[in-house]
Amino acid sequence: MFEAVLPLTPEACFTEFVDLESARLWLPGLRKARVVRTNAQGRPVEVSYEFGEVLSYALVYHYDDAARRVRWVPSAGLQDGVSGSASFEAAPGGCLFRYSLESLRGRAPTHEADVANAFCGWMRSRAARPQRSRGGPP
């Protein structure tokens, strides 16, 4: 399991992590993410991913908003996806981020840490940017 403290609120980190359509902005090697299915709230429940030329799979997501936790499993019949979870809780200095994969399915031994570190880098860069007021220019 990977753990890190991020300099943002747990709510902000959870919201960013579960914005699966924006994962291409921080997830290493992600070429394309496509939402296959959403729930009644419009949140992605099944997402297909393409990495490079050879790796593609779909994951099914389960959200626990109260605990700020998300779990995922490979979509039925697909072999290359990995099961895992991420959670976000209050900690001194911001948010304790925990990221865990249940197996690596042929990925590099550093895959779990690589993905988690990429997310941490993305969130730290977001924390360092000046906040824009709502309704202002992008």
Backbone bond lengths (Angstrom), bond angles and torsions (degrees), N, CA, C in turn:
res aa  C-N    CA-C-N  psi(-1)  N-CA   C-N-CA  omega(-1)  CA-C   N-CA-C  phi
1 M - - - 1.454 - - 1.532 108.74 -
2 F 1.318 115.40 138.72 1.457 122.95 177.65 1.526 107.69 -99.88
3 E 1.336 117.52 136.86 1.462 122.38 175.76 1.513 109.80 -134.31
4 A 1.332 116.03 141.96 1.469 121.47 176.07 1.522 108.37 -155.62
5 V 1.322 115.57 152.31 1.460 120.92 173.10 1.528 107.41 -98.61
6 L 1.322 115.33 127.58 1.461 122.36 -180.00 1.529 109.63 -108.47
7 P 1.333 117.83 145.39 1.462 121.43 -174.28 1.536 114.69 -83.55
8 L 1.306 116.72 39.37 1.463 122.65 178.33 1.521 108.31 -137.87
9 T 1.313 117.04 170.58 1.467 119.86 179.15 1.529 110.59 -71.35
10 P 1.323 116.69 155.05 1.469 118.98 174.57 1.525 112.13 -57.66
11 E 1.317 117.26 -37.12 1.459 120.73 -179.94 1.532 110.97 -63.21
12 A 1.333 116.53 -44.48 1.468 120.07 179.93 1.526 110.97 -64.33
13 C 1.318 117.22 -42.06 1.472 121.06 -179.52 1.526 111.23 -66.99
14 F 1.331 116.95 -44.92 1.465 121.07 178.59 1.528 109.86 -60.52
15 T 1.327 117.04 -47.11 1.460 121.44 -179.37 1.522 111.06 -58.38
16 E 1.313 116.65 -43.23 1.464 120.43 -179.25 1.534 110.77 -68.05
17 F 1.331 117.47 -41.58 1.460 120.99 -177.99 1.522 111.47 -64.89
18 V 1.331 117.64 -39.67 1.464 120.14 -177.16 1.526 112.60 -86.41
19 D 1.334 117.88 3.19 1.460 121.38 171.85 1.530 106.38 -82.01
20 L 1.317 115.95 76.02 1.460 122.05 -170.69 1.516 113.09 -66.41
21 E 1.312 117.49 -24.97 1.462 119.69 178.14 1.533 111.37 -70.57
22 S 1.327 117.80 -20.63 1.466 121.66 178.65 1.527 112.63 -97.83
23 A 1.307 117.61 2.68 1.467 120.79 -177.54 1.524 112.21 -58.44
24 R 1.322 117.45 -27.84 1.468 119.82 -179.81 1.525 112.07 -62.43
25 L 1.331 117.46 -19.19 1.463 121.08 179.29 1.531 112.36 -72.98
26 W 1.336 117.02 -21.48 1.463 118.56 -177.27 1.526 114.35 -132.22
27 L 1.299 119.49 -20.22 1.467 121.98 -174.55 1.525 110.67 -79.84
28 P 1.337 117.99 117.96 1.469 121.51 -175.20 1.532 112.73 -58.59
29 G 1.324 116.12 129.13 1.456 121.48 174.34 1.514 116.04 80.22
30 L 1.334 118.14 -4.19 1.466 119.75 -178.28 1.523 109.80 -71.33
31 R 1.326 114.65 120.70 1.458 121.26 178.86 1.521 111.46 -91.37
32 K 1.335 115.83 -40.72 1.458 120.07 -175.86 1.525 110.01 -153.44
33 A 1.336 115.76 138.99 1.465 122.57 171.69 1.523 106.57 -128.85
34 R 1.328 115.74 129.35 1.465 120.47 -178.84 1.518 109.50 -129.28
35 V 1.328 115.82 125.16 1.463 120.30 177.83 1.523 108.08 -73.93
36 V 1.339 115.41 123.05 1.463 121.86 -179.13 1.523 110.30 -92.09
37 R 1.332 115.07 -39.33 1.468 120.79 -174.39 1.518 108.85 -147.16
38 T 1.341 117.29 143.56 1.462 121.98 176.37 1.528 109.41 -122.25
39 N 1.332 115.79 164.44 1.460 119.96 175.68 1.529 109.54 -94.04
40 A 1.319 117.20 -174.80 1.466 121.79 -176.32 1.527 112.25 -62.16
41 Q 1.337 117.57 -25.57 1.463 121.77 179.07 1.533 112.19 -87.25
42 G 1.333 117.24 0.22 1.449 121.27 -179.73 1.519 114.16 84.18
43 R 1.315 117.06 6.63 1.470 121.26 179.79 1.533 109.43 -82.25
44 P 1.337 117.71 139.66 1.468 120.10 179.02 1.531 111.85 -59.89
45 V 1.319 115.65 130.83 1.465 121.73 176.47 1.522 110.08 -108.08
46 E 1.319 116.45 -34.82 1.461 121.19 176.30 1.526 108.22 -132.44
47 V 1.334 115.55 130.42 1.461 121.34 -177.49 1.520 108.41 -133.17
48 S 1.343 116.59 134.14 1.463 120.17 174.36 1.530 107.95 -99.50
49 Y 1.332 114.45 141.29 1.454 122.08 -176.06 1.528 109.60 -124.05
50 E 1.340 115.18 146.23 1.469 121.53 172.49 1.521 107.61 -128.83
51 F 1.318 114.70 126.98 1.463 122.37 176.88 1.522 107.44 -120.31
52 G 1.320 116.36 123.25 1.458 119.67 179.00 1.511 111.21 57.04
53 E 1.326 115.55 -146.77 1.469 120.99 -177.47 1.527 113.02 -98.87
54 V 1.335 118.13 -15.32 1.463 118.72 -169.58 1.524 115.77 -119.60
55 L 1.316 119.38 -17.35 1.459 120.16 -174.05 1.521 110.38 -110.18
56 S 1.334 115.37 119.77 1.462 120.19 173.52 1.524 107.96 -144.66
57 Y 1.314 115.47 146.05 1.463 121.36 -179.99 1.516 108.58 -164.76
58 A 1.325 116.06 170.41 1.468 121.63 176.17 1.521 108.34 -125.33
59 L 1.322 115.53 143.98 1.458 121.81 178.21 1.521 109.35 -121.51
60 V 1.340 114.95 147.73 1.458 122.67 176.41 1.525 107.11 -110.18
61 Y 1.345 116.24 130.02 1.463 122.83 -173.33 1.518 112.04 -108.13
62 H 1.346 114.90 144.02 1.473 123.64 175.62 1.521 106.54 -127.87
63 Y 1.333 116.84 124.02 1.455 122.77 -174.75 1.520 111.75 -107.31
64 D 1.320 116.44 141.40 1.464 123.36 169.79 1.522 105.43 -125.26
65 D 1.329 115.66 91.07 1.462 120.52 -175.96 1.522 112.22 -62.99
66 A 1.333 117.59 -39.37 1.465 120.38 -177.81 1.530 111.09 -62.09
67 A 1.324 116.96 -39.19 1.469 121.22 -179.78 1.530 111.79 -91.09
68 R 1.336 117.41 -3.99 1.466 122.46 -175.35 1.530 109.52 51.10
69 R 1.331 113.89 58.06 1.458 122.06 -178.52 1.525 108.68 -135.75
70 V 1.326 115.88 142.43 1.459 121.33 175.91 1.524 107.84 -133.51
71 R 1.334 115.24 139.38 1.469 122.02 176.30 1.512 107.37 -122.72
72 W 1.332 115.85 153.31 1.463 120.37 177.23 1.514 109.73 -142.51
73 V 1.328 114.16 150.96 1.469 122.77 177.02 1.517 107.21 -138.65
74 P 1.332 117.46 155.34 1.470 119.32 176.18 1.519 110.63 -62.10
75 S 1.312 115.95 145.27 1.453 121.37 174.61 1.528 108.59 -64.76
76 A 1.311 117.17 151.13 1.460 122.29 -177.39 1.525 111.65 -52.06
77 G 1.323 116.08 132.29 1.447 121.82 174.31 1.521 115.22 83.79
78 L 1.312 118.65 -6.18 1.460 120.44 -178.87 1.524 109.67 -100.27
79 Q 1.308 116.94 134.48 1.460 122.57 -170.78 1.524 115.42 -94.13
80 D 1.328 119.15 -26.31 1.456 120.37 -168.37 1.520 116.02 -90.89
81 G 1.320 118.91 -9.19 1.454 121.27 179.62 1.514 111.54 -75.27
82 V 1.318 115.92 160.41 1.460 121.19 178.39 1.523 109.78 -121.84
83 S 1.324 116.13 146.09 1.459 121.72 175.30 1.518 108.78 -86.93
84 G 1.324 115.43 147.58 1.452 118.22 178.31 1.508 111.73 -174.70
85 S 1.340 114.88 -171.25 1.457 120.74 179.60 1.518 110.26 -156.14
86 A 1.323 114.04 161.04 1.455 121.80 173.42 1.517 107.20 -141.39
87 S 1.330 116.09 143.47 1.458 120.19 176.71 1.518 109.36 -139.31
88 F 1.330 114.01 157.82 1.460 121.99 -173.61 1.520 107.85 -139.77
89 E 1.337 117.35 118.39 1.465 120.05 178.94 1.521 110.48 -135.74
90 A 1.321 114.44 157.49 1.463 120.58 -179.10 1.527 109.95 -62.16
91 A 1.339 114.64 141.14 1.469 121.59 178.83 1.520 107.41 -151.81
92 P 1.331 117.49 156.93 1.461 118.53 174.97 1.535 109.47 -56.17
93 G 1.307 116.41 127.38 1.461 120.58 -179.50 1.509 114.21 92.50
94 G 1.340 118.58 -3.19 1.460 119.43 177.73 1.508 114.73 144.40
95 C 1.325 115.43 -107.87 1.467 121.76 -170.34 1.524 110.49 -133.71
96 L 1.318 116.65 129.91 1.458 120.98 171.45 1.523 107.32 -86.20
97 F 1.329 116.05 115.41 1.462 124.21 -179.68 1.520 107.64 -101.81
98 R 1.337 115.88 125.75 1.467 121.74 175.40 1.523 107.89 -120.29
99 Y 1.339 114.95 132.86 1.466 121.30 -178.20 1.514 107.59 -134.21
100 S 1.321 116.13 130.37 1.455 119.96 -176.24 1.521 111.07 -144.11
101 L 1.326 115.90 136.90 1.462 122.26 173.40 1.518 108.63 -112.87
102 E 1.327 116.70 142.13 1.459 120.43 -178.68 1.524 112.67 -82.51
103 S 1.337 117.08 -25.00 1.463 121.59 175.04 1.515 107.27 -156.23
104 L 1.321 115.95 163.25 1.462 119.71 -179.66 1.525 112.90 -101.11
105 R 1.322 118.53 -14.50 1.474 124.04 178.16 1.523 112.70 41.18
106 G 1.310 116.31 59.09 1.450 121.06 174.87 1.518 115.23 81.45
107 R 1.314 117.65 3.19 1.455 119.92 178.14 1.529 110.43 -84.53
108 A 1.313 115.97 166.44 1.463 121.54 179.70 1.526 110.27 -60.70
109 P 1.331 117.46 149.47 1.470 120.58 178.86 1.532 113.05 -57.98
110 T 1.311 117.21 -22.44 1.466 121.21 -179.27 1.531 112.99 -92.27
111 H 1.332 117.75 4.18 1.469 121.11 -173.53 1.531 112.42 -55.56
112 E 1.318 118.55 -48.09 1.459 121.60 -178.75 1.534 110.38 -57.20
113 A 1.323 116.96 -49.76 1.468 121.28 -179.80 1.527 111.04 -67.08
114 D 1.332 118.13 -37.11 1.467 120.73 179.85 1.528 111.21 -61.65
115 V 1.323 116.79 -46.08 1.467 120.78 -179.57 1.529 109.89 -66.80
116 A 1.326 116.90 -46.97 1.463 120.51 -179.13 1.531 111.21 -62.58
117 N 1.314 117.57 -42.36 1.466 120.60 178.37 1.526 111.55 -65.22
118 A 1.324 117.83 -35.63 1.463 120.91 177.23 1.530 109.82 -63.14
119 F 1.331 116.74 -43.56 1.465 119.52 177.96 1.531 110.34 -64.36
120 C 1.325 116.95 -42.91 1.478 120.42 179.05 1.525 110.43 -60.07
121 G 1.312 117.49 -44.15 1.457 120.82 178.21 1.516 111.87 -60.44
122 W 1.332 116.08 -43.05 1.461 121.66 178.43 1.527 110.27 -60.90
123 M 1.330 117.11 -47.00 1.459 120.17 -178.37 1.529 111.88 -68.12
124 R 1.309 117.23 -38.17 1.476 119.14 177.78 1.522 110.81 -65.32
125 S 1.335 116.87 -37.28 1.464 118.90 177.71 1.530 110.23 -68.07
126 R 1.309 117.21 -34.74 1.468 120.25 177.35 1.520 110.44 -67.83
127 A 1.305 117.38 -37.82 1.467 120.94 179.60 1.522 110.99 -67.55
128 A 1.322 116.95 -30.50 1.465 121.15 -177.68 1.527 112.52 -79.97
129 R 1.334 117.41 -19.00 1.470 120.26 -179.17 1.521 110.32 -77.00
130 P 1.339 117.26 143.48 1.469 119.25 174.47 1.525 109.63 -63.55
131 Q 1.312 115.58 140.46 1.465 120.22 179.52 1.514 109.73 -79.53
132 R 1.335 116.14 134.46 1.462 121.51 176.84 1.512 108.87 -90.08
133 S 1.303 116.67 146.55 1.458 119.51 175.64 1.519 108.61 -74.79
134 R 1.315 116.12 149.54 1.461 120.51 178.76 1.520 109.58 -64.58
135 G 1.311 115.52 140.41 1.438 121.11 177.08 1.523 113.57 87.48
136 G 1.327 117.37 -6.23 1.454 121.07 179.76 1.511 110.30 -84.93
137 P 1.317 116.95 -178.90 1.464 120.23 179.17 1.518 111.24 -68.87
138 P 1.312 117.41 151.46 1.469 120.13 -179.19 1.519 112.53 -69.30
